[in-house]
Amino acid sequence: TEGECATLATRHLDAERGAFVSRLIALWQLAVYGARLPDGSDVLAVCDEFNTRLPRRVVAPAGTP
């Protein structure tokens, strides 16, 4: 569930990233369960921040030095 995702995020990410994930989840819930579109500026802010808050982590294949 979204709540489980938020809990895992706050456990495994620093406070700033955990707060970002919680904000992202809240926007999702507003749209999907609340049947209300979030404010456009909030959506754009989340989109702008996504790569800096949750950068893609590249993991080398096993056996690679």
C-alpha positions as CSV (number, residue, x, y, z in Angstrom):
1,T,0.0,0.0,0.0
2,E,1.0,3.6,-0.2
3,G,1.4,3.7,3.6
4,E,3.8,0.8,3.5
5,C,5.8,2.6,0.8
6,A,6.0,5.8,2.9
7,T,7.1,3.8,5.9
8,L,9.8,2.1,4.0
9,A,10.9,5.4,2.5
10,T,11.2,7.0,5.9
11,R,13.1,4.0,7.3
12,H,15.6,3.7,4.4
13,L,16.0,7.2,3.1
14,D,17.3,10.4,4.7
15,A,14.7,12.8,6.0
16,E,14.7,15.0,2.9
17,R,14.1,12.1,0.5
18,G,11.6,10.4,2.8
19,A,9.6,13.7,3.0
20,F,9.7,13.9,-0.8
21,V,8.3,10.4,-1.2
22,S,5.6,11.2,1.3
23,R,4.7,14.3,-0.7
24,L,4.6,12.3,-3.9
25,I,2.4,9.7,-2.3
26,A,0.0,12.4,-1.0
27,L,-0.4,13.9,-4.5
28,W,-1.0,10.4,-5.9
29,Q,-3.7,9.7,-3.2
30,L,-5.4,13.1,-3.8
31,A,-5.8,12.3,-7.5
32,V,-6.6,8.6,-7.3
33,Y,-8.6,8.2,-4.2
34,G,-9.8,11.8,-3.6
35,A,-10.8,12.2,-7.3
36,R,-9.2,15.7,-7.2
37,L,-6.3,16.8,-9.3
38,P,-3.5,18.3,-7.3
39,D,-2.5,21.9,-7.9
40,G,-0.4,22.1,-11.1
41,S,2.5,23.9,-9.4
42,D,2.7,21.0,-6.9
43,V,2.9,18.4,-9.7
44,L,5.5,20.4,-11.5
45,A,7.6,20.8,-8.4
46,V,7.5,17.1,-7.7
47,C,8.5,16.4,-11.4
48,D,11.3,18.9,-11.2
49,E,12.7,17.5,-7.9
50,F,12.3,13.8,-8.8
51,N,15.8,13.1,-10.2
52,T,17.6,15.1,-7.5
53,R,15.6,13.5,-4.6
54,L,15.6,10.0,-6.0
55,P,18.5,9.7,-8.4
56,R,18.9,6.6,-10.4
57,R,21.3,4.2,-8.8
58,V,23.6,2.3,-11.2
59,V,24.7,-1.0,-9.8
60,A,27.6,-2.8,-11.5
61,P,26.9,-6.4,-12.6
62,A,28.2,-9.2,-10.3
63,G,31.9,-9.9,-10.9
64,T,32.7,-6.4,-12.2
65,P,35.5,-4.7,-10.4
